[in-house]
Amino acid sequence: MTKDVKAIDWGARTKGILKAELKRRNVSYRKLAEKLEPLGVKETERNIANKIARDSFTAVFLLQCLEAIGVRKLRLDD
């Protein structure tokens, strides 16, 4: 089934993917901040919460988060 690409809220979808992966691994924003540090990414729990709430974080930040929490495969379909 083909979705109407124009109707997709890309920010919300990206946020949902990241939040689902964090929840799946039981990783809080505080724990994520700790896991990002070895990658050279210095973020506070509050900064992470704000970025994710805005639905407009960068692809770089998304990839850093996924790497930090050990995501090796990402499923994008429902």
N, CA, C, O and CB atoms as a CASP TS submission, in Angstrom:
PFRMAT TS
TARGET T0000
AUTHOR 0000-0000-0000
METHOD Language model
MODEL 1
PARENT N/A
ATOM      1  N   MET     1       0.843  -1.184   0.000  1.00  0.00           N
ATOM      2  CA  MET     1       0.000   0.000   0.000  1.00  0.00           C
ATOM      3  C   MET     1       0.882   1.240   0.000  1.00  0.00           C
ATOM      4  O   MET     1       1.785   1.351   0.829  1.00  0.00           O
ATOM      5  CB  MET     1      -0.956   0.002   1.217  1.00  0.00           C
ATOM      6  N   THR     2       0.639   2.165  -0.907  1.00  0.00           N
ATOM      7  CA  THR     2       1.409   3.391  -1.012  1.00  0.00           C
ATOM      8  C   THR     2       0.749   4.482  -0.178  1.00  0.00           C
ATOM      9  O   THR     2      -0.450   4.735  -0.286  1.00  0.00           O
ATOM     10  CB  THR     2       1.541   3.831  -2.483  1.00  0.00           C
ATOM     11  N   LYS     3       1.564   5.118   0.654  1.00  0.00           N
ATOM     12  CA  LYS     3       1.056   6.218   1.479  1.00  0.00           C
ATOM     13  C   LYS     3       1.173   7.518   0.713  1.00  0.00           C
ATOM     14  O   LYS     3       2.029   7.661  -0.160  1.00  0.00           O
ATOM     15  CB  LYS     3       1.820   6.311   2.821  1.00  0.00           C
ATOM     16  N   ASP     4       0.314   8.459   1.041  1.00  0.00           N
ATOM     17  CA  ASP     4       0.410   9.792   0.469  1.00  0.00           C
ATOM     18  C   ASP     4       1.592  10.486   1.142  1.00  0.00           C
ATOM     19  O   ASP     4       1.490  10.902   2.296  1.00  0.00           O
ATOM     20  CB  ASP     4      -0.928  10.605   0.660  1.00  0.00           C
ATOM     21  N   VAL     5       2.694  10.612   0.439  1.00  0.00           N
ATOM     22  CA  VAL     5       3.929  11.149   0.995  1.00  0.00           C
ATOM     23  C   VAL     5       3.740  12.566   1.517  1.00  0.00           C
ATOM     24  O   VAL     5       4.369  12.944   2.505  1.00  0.00           O
ATOM     25  CB  VAL     5       5.028  11.125  -0.052  1.00  0.00           C
ATOM     26  N   LYS     6       2.902  13.340   0.887  1.00  0.00           N
ATOM     27  CA  LYS     6       2.667  14.716   1.325  1.00  0.00           C
ATOM     28  C   LYS     6       1.939  14.765   2.666  1.00  0.00           C
ATOM     29  O   LYS     6       2.050  15.752   3.394  1.00  0.00           O
ATOM     30  CB  LYS     6       1.864  15.474   0.272  1.00  0.00           C
ATOM     31  N   ALA     7       1.201  13.718   2.997  1.00  0.00           N
ATOM     32  CA  ALA     7       0.418  13.711   4.225  1.00  0.00           C
ATOM     33  C   ALA     7       1.218  13.255   5.441  1.00  0.00           C
ATOM     34  O   ALA     7       0.725  13.335   6.566  1.00  0.00           O
ATOM     35  CB  ALA     7      -0.782  12.827   4.054  1.00  0.00           C
ATOM     36  N   ILE     8       2.432  12.783   5.234  1.00  0.00           N
ATOM     37  CA  ILE     8       3.238  12.289   6.344  1.00  0.00           C
ATOM     38  C   ILE     8       3.852  13.452   7.113  1.00  0.00           C
ATOM     39  O   ILE     8       4.435  14.358   6.518  1.00  0.00           O
ATOM     40  CB  ILE     8       4.338  11.343   5.836  1.00  0.00           C
ATOM     41  N   ASP     9       3.720  13.424   8.422  1.00  0.00           N
ATOM     42  CA  ASP     9       4.383  14.400   9.286  1.00  0.00           C
ATOM     43  C   ASP     9       5.760  13.815   9.604  1.00  0.00           C
ATOM     44  O   ASP     9       5.905  13.023  10.536  1.00  0.00           O
ATOM     45  CB  ASP     9       3.539  14.700  10.616  1.00  0.00           C
ATOM     46  N   TRP    10       6.762  14.206   8.827  1.00  0.00           N
ATOM     47  CA  TRP    10       8.088  13.605   8.916  1.00  0.00           C
ATOM     48  C   TRP    10       8.741  13.835  10.274  1.00  0.00           C
ATOM     49  O   TRP    10       9.410  12.944  10.798  1.00  0.00           O
ATOM     50  CB  TRP    10       8.975  14.156   7.827  1.00  0.00           C
ATOM     51  N   GLY    11       8.555  15.007  10.842  1.00  0.00           N
ATOM     52  CA  GLY    11       9.124  15.287  12.169  1.00  0.00           C
ATOM     53  C   GLY    11       8.545  14.369  13.221  1.00  0.00           C
ATOM     54  O   GLY    11       9.278  13.805  14.034  1.00  0.00           O
ATOM     55  N   ALA    12       7.234  14.218  13.210  1.00  0.00           N
ATOM     56  CA  ALA    12       6.572  13.352  14.187  1.00  0.00           C
ATOM     57  C   ALA    12       6.967  11.894  13.970  1.00  0.00           C
ATOM     58  O   ALA    12       7.137  11.141  14.929  1.00  0.00           O
ATOM     59  CB  ALA    12       5.042  13.508  14.097  1.00  0.00           C
ATOM     60  N   ARG    13       7.112  11.504  12.714  1.00  0.00           N
ATOM     61  CA  ARG    13       7.489  10.113  12.422  1.00  0.00           C
ATOM     62  C   ARG    13       8.909   9.822  12.931  1.00  0.00           C
ATOM     63  O   ARG    13       9.153   8.774  13.529  1.00  0.00           O
ATOM     64  CB  ARG    13       7.397   9.833  10.894  1.00  0.00           C
ATOM     65  N   THR    14       9.832  10.742  12.693  1.00  0.00           N
ATOM     66  CA  THR    14      11.206  10.572  13.145  1.00  0.00           C
ATOM     67  C   THR    14      11.272  10.537  14.667  1.00  0.00           C
ATOM     68  O   THR    14      11.957   9.697  15.249  1.00  0.00           O
ATOM     69  CB  THR    14      12.092  11.695  12.602  1.00  0.00           C
ATOM     70  N   LYS    15      10.561  11.446  15.295  1.00  0.00           N
ATOM     71  CA  LYS    15      10.495  11.478  16.754  1.00  0.00           C
ATOM     72  C   LYS    15       9.933  10.164  17.287  1.00  0.00           C
ATOM     73  O   LYS    15      10.451   9.617  18.260  1.00  0.00           O
ATOM     74  CB  LYS    15       9.634  12.665  17.233  1.00  0.00           C
ATOM     75  N   GLY    16       8.896   9.667  16.665  1.00  0.00           N
ATOM     76  CA  GLY    16       8.286   8.410  17.092  1.00  0.00           C
ATOM     77  C   GLY    16       9.231   7.233  16.967  1.00  0.00           C
ATOM     78  O   GLY    16       9.260   6.359  17.833  1.00  0.00           O
ATOM     79  N   ILE    17      10.005   7.205  15.892  1.00  0.00           N
ATOM     80  CA  ILE    17      10.983   6.128  15.692  1.00  0.00           C
ATOM     81  C   ILE    17      12.028   6.156  16.806  1.00  0.00           C
ATOM     82  O   ILE    17      12.330   5.121  17.401  1.00  0.00           O
ATOM     83  CB  ILE    17      11.670   6.258  14.305  1.00  0.00           C
ATOM     84  N   LEU    18      12.577   7.331  17.087  1.00  0.00           N
ATOM     85  CA  LEU    18      13.597   7.443  18.123  1.00  0.00           C
ATOM     86  C   LEU    18      13.025   7.087  19.492  1.00  0.00           C
ATOM     87  O   LEU    18      13.639   6.333  20.247  1.00  0.00           O
ATOM     88  CB  LEU    18      14.180   8.857  18.145  1.00  0.00           C
ATOM     89  N   LYS    19      11.863   7.623  19.808  1.00  0.00           N
ATOM     90  CA  LYS    19      11.262   7.334  21.110  1.00  0.00           C
ATOM     91  C   LYS    19      10.942   5.845  21.263  1.00  0.00           C
ATOM     92  O   LYS    19      11.094   5.285  22.349  1.00  0.00           O
ATOM     93  CB  LYS    19       9.990   8.164  21.299  1.00  0.00           C
ATOM     94  N   ALA    20      10.501   5.209  20.183  1.00  0.00           N
ATOM     95  CA  ALA    20      10.198   3.774  20.232  1.00  0.00           C
ATOM     96  C   ALA    20      11.469   2.965  20.497  1.00  0.00           C
ATOM     97  O   ALA    20      11.449   2.010  21.273  1.00  0.00           O
ATOM     98  CB  ALA    20       9.537   3.312  18.911  1.00  0.00           C
ATOM     99  N   GLU    21      12.565   3.344  19.857  1.00  0.00           N
ATOM    100  CA  GLU    21      13.824   2.622  20.075  1.00  0.00           C
ATOM    101  C   GLU    21      14.335   2.832  21.501  1.00  0.00           C
ATOM    102  O   GLU    21      14.860   1.905  22.116  1.00  0.00           O
ATOM    103  CB  GLU    21      14.890   3.079  19.058  1.00  0.00           C
ATOM    104  N   LEU    22      14.183   4.034  22.018  1.00  0.00           N
ATOM    105  CA  LEU    22      14.580   4.287  23.405  1.00  0.00           C
ATOM    106  C   LEU    22      13.733   3.455  24.368  1.00  0.00           C
ATOM    107  O   LEU    22      14.256   2.855  25.307  1.00  0.00           O
ATOM    108  CB  LEU    22      14.451   5.787  23.739  1.00  0.00           C
ATOM    109  N   LYS    23      12.442   3.428  24.130  1.00  0.00           N
ATOM    110  CA  LYS    23      11.541   2.673  25.001  1.00  0.00           C
ATOM    111  C   LYS    23      11.825   1.169  24.902  1.00  0.00           C
ATOM    112  O   LYS    23      11.850   0.470  25.915  1.00  0.00           O
ATOM    113  CB  LYS    23      10.069   2.964  24.635  1.00  0.00           C
ATOM    114  N   ARG    24      12.036   0.684  23.689  1.00  0.00           N
ATOM    115  CA  ARG    24      12.314  -0.730  23.464  1.00  0.00           C
ATOM    116  C   ARG    24      13.531  -1.184  24.276  1.00  0.00           C
ATOM    117  O   ARG    24      13.598  -2.329  24.723  1.00  0.00           O
ATOM    118  CB  ARG    24      12.543  -0.997  21.969  1.00  0.00           C
ATOM    119  N   ARG    25      14.486  -0.275  24.459  1.00  0.00           N
ATOM    120  CA  ARG    25      15.721  -0.608  25.172  1.00  0.00           C
ATOM    121  C   ARG    25      15.731  -0.069  26.607  1.00  0.00           C
ATOM    122  O   ARG    25      16.737  -0.163  27.310  1.00  0.00           O
ATOM    123  CB  ARG    25      16.920  -0.060  24.412  1.00  0.00           C
ATOM    124  N   ASN    26      14.604   0.492  27.024  1.00  0.00           N
ATOM    125  CA  ASN    26      14.458   1.039  28.373  1.00  0.00           C
ATOM    126  C   ASN    26      15.546   2.079  28.679  1.00  0.00           C
ATOM    127  O   ASN    26      16.186   2.033  29.730  1.00  0.00           O
ATOM    128  CB  ASN    26      14.506  -0.095  29.410  1.00  0.00           C
ATOM    129  N   VAL    27      15.740   3.011  27.748  1.00  0.00           N
ATOM    130  CA  VAL    27      16.756   4.056  27.891  1.00  0.00           C
ATOM    131  C   VAL    27      16.061   5.393  28.098  1.00  0.00           C
ATOM    132  O   VAL    27      15.302   5.853  27.245  1.00  0.00           O
ATOM    133  CB  VAL    27      17.693   4.107  26.645  1.00  0.00           C
ATOM    134  N   SER    28      16.329   6.008  29.240  1.00  0.00           N
ATOM    135  CA  SER    28      15.786   7.337  29.541  1.00  0.00           C
ATOM    136  C   SER    28      16.637   8.396  28.852  1.00  0.00           C
ATOM    137  O   SER    28      17.709   8.093  28.328  1.00  0.00           O
ATOM    138  CB  SER    28      15.737   7.588  31.077  1.00  0.00           C
ATOM    139  N   TYR    29      16.161   9.629  28.853  1.00  0.00           N
ATOM    140  CA  TYR    29      16.941  10.717  28.273  1.00  0.00           C
ATOM    141  C   TYR    29      18.248  10.905  29.052  1.00  0.00           C
ATOM    142  O   TYR    29      19.284  11.209  28.461  1.00  0.00           O
ATOM    143  CB  TYR    29      16.120  12.028  28.265  1.00  0.00           C
ATOM    144  N   ARG    30      18.202  10.729  30.353  1.00  0.00           N
ATOM    145  CA  ARG    30      19.413  10.852  31.177  1.00  0.00           C
ATOM    146  C   ARG    30      20.433   9.781  30.785  1.00  0.00           C
ATOM    147  O   ARG    30      21.621  10.058  30.621  1.00  0.00           O
ATOM    148  CB  ARG    30      19.064  10.734  32.686  1.00  0.00           C
ATOM    149  N   LYS    31      19.937   8.557  30.642  1.00  0.00           N
ATOM    150  CA  LYS    31      20.817   7.452  30.260  1.00  0.00           C
ATOM    151  C   LYS    31      21.362   7.658  28.841  1.00  0.00           C
ATOM    152  O   LYS    31      22.516   7.335  28.560  1.00  0.00           O
ATOM    153  CB  LYS    31      20.063   6.107  30.355  1.00  0.00           C
ATOM    154  N   LEU    32      20.525   8.195  27.958  1.00  0.00           N
ATOM    155  CA  LEU    32      20.967   8.489  26.598  1.00  0.00           C
ATOM    156  C   LEU    32      22.105   9.508  26.619  1.00  0.00           C
ATOM    157  O   LEU    32      23.092   9.355  25.900  1.00  0.00           O
ATOM    158  CB  LEU    32      19.791   9.013  25.746  1.00  0.00           C
ATOM    159  N   ALA    33      21.968  10.537  27.438  1.00  0.00           N
ATOM    160  CA  ALA    33      23.029  11.549  27.548  1.00  0.00           C
ATOM    161  C   ALA    33      24.339  10.890  27.964  1.00  0.00           C
ATOM    162  O   ALA    33      25.399  11.230  27.438  1.00  0.00           O
ATOM    163  CB  ALA    33      22.636  12.654  28.567  1.00  0.00           C
ATOM    164  N   GLU    34      24.275   9.959  28.896  1.00  0.00           N
ATOM    165  CA  GLU    34      25.469   9.242  29.349  1.00  0.00           C
ATOM    166  C   GLU    34      26.054   8.385  28.222  1.00  0.00           C
ATOM    167  O   GLU    34      27.273   8.310  28.069  1.00  0.00           O
ATOM    168  CB  GLU    34      25.134   8.360  30.569  1.00  0.00           C
ATOM    169  N   LYS    35      25.196   7.747  27.444  1.00  0.00           N
ATOM    170  CA  LYS    35      25.651   6.881  26.366  1.00  0.00           C
ATOM    171  C   LYS    35      26.209   7.674  25.179  1.00  0.00           C
ATOM    172  O   LYS    35      27.014   7.150  24.409  1.00  0.00           O
ATOM    173  CB  LYS    35      24.512   5.997  25.904  1.00  0.00           C
ATOM    174  N   LEU    36      25.791   8.915  25.031  1.00  0.00           N
ATOM    175  CA  LEU    36      26.286   9.758  23.947  1.00  0.00           C
ATOM    176  C   LEU    36      27.699  10.285  24.215  1.00  0.00           C
ATOM    177  O   LEU    36      28.455  10.547  23.280  1.00  0.00           O
ATOM    178  CB  LEU    36      25.339  10.923  23.729  1.00  0.00           C
ATOM    179  N   GLU    37      28.045  10.436  25.484  1.00  0.00           N
ATOM    180  CA  GLU    37      29.351  11.011  25.833  1.00  0.00           C
ATOM    181  C   GLU    37      30.539  10.298  25.207  1.00  0.00           C
ATOM    182  O   GLU    37      31.426  10.971  24.681  1.00  0.00           O
ATOM    183  CB  GLU    37      29.515  11.006  27.309  1.00  0.00           C
ATOM    184  N   PRO    38      30.604   8.955  25.236  1.00  0.00           N
ATOM    185  CA  PRO    38      31.754   8.278  24.611  1.00  0.00           C
ATOM    186  C   PRO    38      31.867   8.541  23.102  1.00  0.00           C
ATOM    187  O   PRO    38      32.932   8.353  22.513  1.00  0.00           O
ATOM    188  CB  PRO    38      31.656   6.781  24.852  1.00  0.00           C
ATOM    189  N   LEU    39      30.773   8.971  22.489  1.00  0.00           N
ATOM    190  CA  LEU    39      30.800   9.312  21.062  1.00  0.00           C
ATOM    191  C   LEU    39      31.235  10.762  20.841  1.00  0.00           C
ATOM    192  O   LEU    39      31.317  11.226  19.704  1.00  0.00           O
ATOM    193  CB  LEU    39      29.419   9.080  20.436  1.00  0.00           C
ATOM    194  N   GLY    40      31.512  11.474  21.937  1.00  0.00           N
ATOM    195  CA  GLY    40      31.921  12.870  21.840  1.00  0.00           C
ATOM    196  C   GLY    40      30.755  13.832  21.768  1.00  0.00           C
ATOM    197  O   GLY    40      30.928  15.001  21.427  1.00  0.00           O
ATOM    198  N   VAL    41      29.557  13.342  22.091  1.00  0.00           N
ATOM    199  CA  VAL    41      28.347  14.170  22.037  1.00  0.00           C
ATOM    200  C   VAL    41      27.980  14.558  23.463  1.00  0.00           C
ATOM    201  O   VAL    41      27.615  13.707  24.274  1.00  0.00           O
ATOM    202  CB  VAL    41      27.157  13.414  21.332  1.00  0.00           C
ATOM    203  N   LYS    42      28.080  15.843  23.757  1.00  0.00           N
ATOM    204  CA  LYS    42      27.775  16.329  25.097  1.00  0.00           C
ATOM    205  C   LYS    42      26.405  16.998  25.094  1.00  0.00           C
ATOM    206  O   LYS    42      26.244  18.127  24.630  1.00  0.00           O
ATOM    207  CB  LYS    42      28.865  17.314  25.590  1.00  0.00           C
ATOM    208  N   GLU    43      25.443  16.285  25.613  1.00  0.00           N
ATOM    209  CA  GLU    43      24.066  16.784  25.709  1.00  0.00           C
ATOM    210  C   GLU    43      23.559  16.515  27.119  1.00  0.00           C
ATOM    211  O   GLU    43      23.901  15.499  27.724  1.00  0.00           O
ATOM    212  CB  GLU    43      23.133  16.110  24.637  1.00  0.00           C
ATOM    213  N   THR    44      22.756  17.411  27.632  1.00  0.00           N
ATOM    214  CA  THR    44      22.125  17.167  28.925  1.00  0.00           C
ATOM    215  C   THR    44      20.786  16.475  28.695  1.00  0.00           C
ATOM    216  O   THR    44      20.254  16.459  27.584  1.00  0.00           O
ATOM    217  CB  THR    44      21.936  18.497  29.719  1.00  0.00           C
ATOM    218  N   GLU    45      20.267  15.916  29.751  1.00  0.00           N
ATOM    219  CA  GLU    45      18.952  15.281  29.681  1.00  0.00           C
ATOM    220  C   GLU    45      17.916  16.287  29.167  1.00  0.00           C
ATOM    221  O   GLU    45      17.070  15.947  28.339  1.00  0.00           O
ATOM    222  CB  GLU    45      18.534  14.729  31.074  1.00  0.00           C
ATOM    223  N   ARG    46      17.988  17.505  29.654  1.00  0.00           N
ATOM    224  CA  ARG    46      17.039  18.553  29.264  1.00  0.00           C
ATOM    225  C   ARG    46      17.183  18.916  27.783  1.00  0.00           C
ATOM    226  O   ARG    46      16.184  19.077  27.083  1.00  0.00           O
ATOM    227  CB  ARG    46      17.243  19.803  30.132  1.00  0.00           C
ATOM    228  N   ASN    47      18.420  19.045  27.310  1.00  0.00           N
ATOM    229  CA  ASN    47      18.641  19.360  25.898  1.00  0.00           C
ATOM    230  C   ASN    47      18.067  18.269  24.998  1.00  0.00           C
ATOM    231  O   ASN    47      17.463  18.557  23.965  1.00  0.00           O
ATOM    232  CB  ASN    47      20.140  19.541  25.618  1.00  0.00           C
ATOM    233  N   ILE    48      18.263  17.026  25.398  1.00  0.00           N
ATOM    234  CA  ILE    48      17.737  15.907  24.615  1.00  0.00           C
ATOM    235  C   ILE    48      16.219  15.956  24.591  1.00  0.00           C
ATOM    236  O   ILE    48      15.606  15.789  23.537  1.00  0.00           O
ATOM    237  CB  ILE    48      18.222  14.559  25.188  1.00  0.00           C
ATOM    238  N   ALA    49      15.617  16.181  25.737  1.00  0.00           N
ATOM    239  CA  ALA    49      14.152  16.265  25.813  1.00  0.00           C
ATOM    240  C   ALA    49      13.630  17.381  24.912  1.00  0.00           C
ATOM    241  O   ALA    49      12.633  17.202  24.213  1.00  0.00           O
ATOM    242  CB  ALA    49      13.695  16.502  27.271  1.00  0.00           C
ATOM    243  N   ASN    50      14.297  18.524  24.928  1.00  0.00           N
ATOM    244  CA  ASN    50      13.882  19.657  24.093  1.00  0.00           C
ATOM    245  C   ASN    50      14.027  19.350  22.609  1.00  0.00           C
ATOM    246  O   ASN    50      13.127  19.645  21.823  1.00  0.00           O
ATOM    247  CB  ASN    50      14.696  20.896  24.443  1.00  0.00           C
ATOM    248  N   LYS    51      15.156  18.759  22.222  1.00  0.00           N
ATOM    249  CA  LYS    51      15.370  18.421  20.808  1.00  0.00           C
ATOM    250  C   LYS    51      14.287  17.473  20.309  1.00  0.00           C
ATOM    251  O   LYS    51      13.707  17.684  19.244  1.00  0.00           O
ATOM    252  CB  LYS    51      16.760  17.787  20.606  1.00  0.00           C
ATOM    253  N   ILE    52      14.021  16.438  21.080  1.00  0.00           N
ATOM    254  CA  ILE    52      13.045  15.445  20.653  1.00  0.00           C
ATOM    255  C   ILE    52      11.642  16.039  20.634  1.00  0.00           C
ATOM    256  O   ILE    52      10.852  15.722  19.744  1.00  0.00           O
ATOM    257  CB  ILE    52      13.092  14.223  21.572  1.00  0.00           C
ATOM    258  N   ALA    53      11.325  16.879  21.584  1.00  0.00           N
ATOM    259  CA  ALA    53       9.996  17.504  21.644  1.00  0.00           C
ATOM    260  C   ALA    53       9.742  18.415  20.446  1.00  0.00           C
ATOM    261  O   ALA    53       8.600  18.558  20.008  1.00  0.00           O
ATOM    262  CB  ALA    53       9.847  18.303  22.938  1.00  0.00           C
ATOM    263  N   ARG    54      10.796  19.033  19.913  1.00  0.00           N
ATOM    264  CA  ARG    54      10.646  19.955  18.775  1.00  0.00           C
ATOM    265  C   ARG    54      10.361  19.255  17.455  1.00  0.00           C
ATOM    266  O   ARG    54       9.939  19.903  16.496  1.00  0.00           O
ATOM    267  CB  ARG    54      11.889  20.785  18.629  1.00  0.00           C
ATOM    268  N   ASP    55      10.584  17.941  17.384  1.00  0.00           N
ATOM    269  CA  ASP    55      10.392  17.194  16.127  1.00  0.00           C
ATOM    270  C   ASP    55      11.304  17.681  15.005  1.00  0.00           C
ATOM    271  O   ASP    55      10.995  17.467  13.833  1.00  0.00           O
ATOM    272  CB  ASP    55       8.944  17.301  15.675  1.00  0.00           C
ATOM    273  N   SER    56      12.410  18.324  15.331  1.00  0.00           N
ATOM    274  CA  SER    56      13.224  18.873  14.241  1.00  0.00           C
ATOM    275  C   SER    56      14.715  18.663  14.464  1.00  0.00           C
ATOM    276  O   SER    56      15.530  19.476  14.028  1.00  0.00           O
ATOM    277  CB  SER    56      12.943  20.351  14.078  1.00  0.00           C
ATOM    278  N   PHE    57      15.072  17.584  15.137  1.00  0.00           N
ATOM    279  CA  PHE    57      16.491  17.316  15.337  1.00  0.00           C
ATOM    280  C   PHE    57      17.109  16.812  14.035  1.00  0.00           C
ATOM    281  O   PHE    57      16.401  16.378  13.126  1.00  0.00           O
ATOM    282  CB  PHE    57      16.701  16.287  16.474  1.00  0.00           C
ATOM    283  N   THR    58      18.424  16.875  13.957  1.00  0.00           N
ATOM    284  CA  THR    58      19.109  16.527  12.717  1.00  0.00           C
ATOM    285  C   THR    58      19.233  15.013  12.541  1.00  0.00           C
ATOM    286  O   THR    58      19.086  14.238  13.487  1.00  0.00           O
ATOM    287  CB  THR    58      20.489  17.168  12.688  1.00  0.00           C
ATOM    288  N   ALA    59      19.504  14.629  11.318  1.00  0.00           N
ATOM    289  CA  ALA    59      19.767  13.220  11.019  1.00  0.00           C
ATOM    290  C   ALA    59      21.027  12.769  11.755  1.00  0.00           C
ATOM    291  O   ALA    59      21.117  11.621  12.189  1.00  0.00           O
ATOM    292  CB  ALA    59      19.918  12.995   9.485  1.00  0.00           C
ATOM    293  N   VAL    60      21.988  13.662  11.892  1.00  0.00           N
ATOM    294  CA  VAL    60      23.219  13.341  12.619  1.00  0.00           C
ATOM    295  C   VAL    60      22.882  12.979  14.059  1.00  0.00           C
ATOM    296  O   VAL    60      23.381  11.981  14.579  1.00  0.00           O
ATOM    297  CB  VAL    60      24.217  14.531  12.575  1.00  0.00           C
ATOM    298  N   PHE    61      22.042  13.780  14.710  1.00  0.00           N
ATOM    299  CA  PHE    61      21.656  13.503  16.093  1.00  0.00           C
ATOM    300  C   PHE    61      20.914  12.171  16.180  1.00  0.00           C
ATOM    301  O   PHE    61      21.156  11.390  17.100  1.00  0.00           O
ATOM    302  CB  PHE    61      20.779  14.644  16.652  1.00  0.00           C
ATOM    303  N   LEU    62      20.032  11.908  15.252  1.00  0.00           N
ATOM    304  CA  LEU    62      19.306  10.639  15.231  1.00  0.00           C
ATOM    305  C   LEU    62      20.284   9.471  15.146  1.00  0.00           C
ATOM    306  O   LEU    62      20.181   8.518  15.919  1.00  0.00           O
ATOM    307  CB  LEU    62      18.316  10.597  14.047  1.00  0.00           C
ATOM    308  N   LEU    63      21.229   9.537  14.217  1.00  0.00           N
ATOM    309  CA  LEU    63      22.204   8.456  14.053  1.00  0.00           C
ATOM    310  C   LEU    63      23.094   8.301  15.281  1.00  0.00           C
ATOM    311  O   LEU    63      23.426   7.180  15.667  1.00  0.00           O
ATOM    312  CB  LEU    63      23.065   8.709  12.823  1.00  0.00           C
ATOM    313  N   GLN    64      23.482   9.412  15.895  1.00  0.00           N
ATOM    314  CA  GLN    64      24.282   9.339  17.109  1.00  0.00           C
ATOM    315  C   GLN    64      23.512   8.631  18.222  1.00  0.00           C
ATOM    316  O   GLN    64      24.071   7.798  18.936  1.00  0.00           O
ATOM    317  CB  GLN    64      24.700  10.744  17.561  1.00  0.00           C
ATOM    318  N   CYS    65      22.243   8.959  18.365  1.00  0.00           N
ATOM    319  CA  CYS    65      21.410   8.319  19.387  1.00  0.00           C
ATOM    320  C   CYS    65      21.259   6.831  19.115  1.00  0.00           C
ATOM    321  O   CYS    65      21.400   6.015  20.025  1.00  0.00           O
ATOM    322  CB  CYS    65      20.031   8.982  19.449  1.00  0.00           C
ATOM    323  N   LEU    66      20.975   6.476  17.873  1.00  0.00           N
ATOM    324  CA  LEU    66      20.797   5.068  17.526  1.00  0.00           C
ATOM    325  C   LEU    66      22.083   4.285  17.764  1.00  0.00           C
ATOM    326  O   LEU    66      22.038   3.159  18.260  1.00  0.00           O
ATOM    327  CB  LEU    66      20.354   4.927  16.063  1.00  0.00           C
ATOM    328  N   GLU    67      23.217   4.861  17.422  1.00  0.00           N
ATOM    329  CA  GLU    67      24.512   4.217  17.675  1.00  0.00           C
ATOM    330  C   GLU    67      24.739   4.055  19.174  1.00  0.00           C
ATOM    331  O   GLU    67      25.166   2.994  19.631  1.00  0.00           O
ATOM    332  CB  GLU    67      25.663   5.036  17.046  1.00  0.00           C
ATOM    333  N   ALA    68      24.453   5.103  19.932  1.00  0.00           N
ATOM    334  CA  ALA    68      24.691   5.090  21.376  1.00  0.00           C
ATOM    335  C   ALA    68      23.882   4.011  22.087  1.00  0.00           C
ATOM    336  O   ALA    68      24.350   3.430  23.066  1.00  0.00           O
ATOM    337  CB  ALA    68      24.360   6.445  21.966  1.00  0.00           C
ATOM    338  N   ILE    69      22.679   3.741  21.606  1.00  0.00           N
ATOM    339  CA  ILE    69      21.834   2.753  22.285  1.00  0.00           C
ATOM    340  C   ILE    69      21.914   1.373  21.636  1.00  0.00           C
ATOM    341  O   ILE    69      21.210   0.448  22.042  1.00  0.00           O
ATOM    342  CB  ILE    69      20.392   3.226  22.296  1.00  0.00           C
ATOM    343  N   GLY    70      22.767   1.242  20.638  1.00  0.00           N
ATOM    344  CA  GLY    70      23.023  -0.072  20.070  1.00  0.00           C
ATOM    345  C   GLY    70      22.066  -0.552  19.004  1.00  0.00           C
ATOM    346  O   GLY    70      21.932  -1.758  18.798  1.00  0.00           O
ATOM    347  N   VAL    71      21.399   0.354  18.324  1.00  0.00           N
ATOM    348  CA  VAL    71      20.492  -0.048  17.242  1.00  0.00           C
ATOM    349  C   VAL    71      21.330  -0.437  16.032  1.00  0.00           C
ATOM    350  O   VAL    71      22.131   0.359  15.542  1.00  0.00           O
ATOM    351  CB  VAL    71      19.484   1.103  16.880  1.00  0.00           C
ATOM    352  N   ARG    72      21.144  -1.657  15.557  1.00  0.00           N
ATOM    353  CA  ARG    72      21.883  -2.134  14.390  1.00  0.00           C
ATOM    354  C   ARG    72      20.968  -2.302  13.184  1.00  0.00           C
ATOM    355  O   ARG    72      21.425  -2.274  12.041  1.00  0.00           O
ATOM    356  CB  ARG    72      22.576  -3.455  14.706  1.00  0.00           C
ATOM    357  N   LYS    73      19.689  -2.474  13.440  1.00  0.00           N
ATOM    358  CA  LYS    73      18.705  -2.573  12.368  1.00  0.00           C
ATOM    359  C   LYS    73      17.527  -1.695  12.755  1.00  0.00           C
ATOM    360  O   LYS    73      17.110  -1.657  13.913  1.00  0.00           O
ATOM    361  CB  LYS    73      18.258  -4.063  12.122  1.00  0.00           C
ATOM    362  N   LEU    74      17.002  -0.991  11.764  1.00  0.00           N
ATOM    363  CA  LEU    74      15.906  -0.075  12.037  1.00  0.00           C
ATOM    364  C   LEU    74      14.768  -0.393  11.073  1.00  0.00           C
ATOM    365  O   LEU    74      14.935  -0.358   9.854  1.00  0.00           O
ATOM    366  CB  LEU    74      16.362   1.414  11.903  1.00  0.00           C
ATOM    367  N   ARG    75      13.628  -0.699  11.637  1.00  0.00           N
ATOM    368  CA  ARG    75      12.449  -0.990  10.826  1.00  0.00           C
ATOM    369  C   ARG    75      11.634   0.286  10.679  1.00  0.00           C
ATOM    370  O   ARG    75      11.261   0.912  11.671  1.00  0.00           O
ATOM    371  CB  ARG    75      11.591  -2.129  11.461  1.00  0.00           C
ATOM    372  N   LEU    76      11.361   0.668   9.439  1.00  0.00           N
ATOM    373  CA  LEU    76      10.654   1.915   9.195  1.00  0.00           C
ATOM    374  C   LEU    76       9.170   1.725   8.876  1.00  0.00           C
ATOM    375  O   LEU    76       8.399   2.682   8.947  1.00  0.00           O
ATOM    376  CB  LEU    76      11.314   2.647   8.072  1.00  0.00           C
ATOM    377  N   ASP    77       8.767   0.518   8.530  1.00  0.00           N
ATOM    378  CA  ASP    77       7.351   0.317   8.242  1.00  0.00           C
ATOM    379  C   ASP    77       6.611  -0.073   9.509  1.00  0.00           C
ATOM    380  O   ASP    77       7.218  -0.412  10.524  1.00  0.00           O
ATOM    381  CB  ASP    77       7.161  -0.756   7.158  1.00  0.00           C
ATOM    382  N   ASP    78       5.303  -0.020   9.431  1.00  0.00           N
ATOM    383  CA  ASP    78       4.463  -0.307  10.597  1.00  0.00           C
ATOM    384  C   ASP    78       4.423  -1.769  10.947  1.00  0.00           C
ATOM    385  O   ASP    78       3.756  -2.156  11.906  1.00  0.00           O
ATOM    386  CB  ASP    78       3.072   0.175  10.361  1.00  0.00           C
TER
END
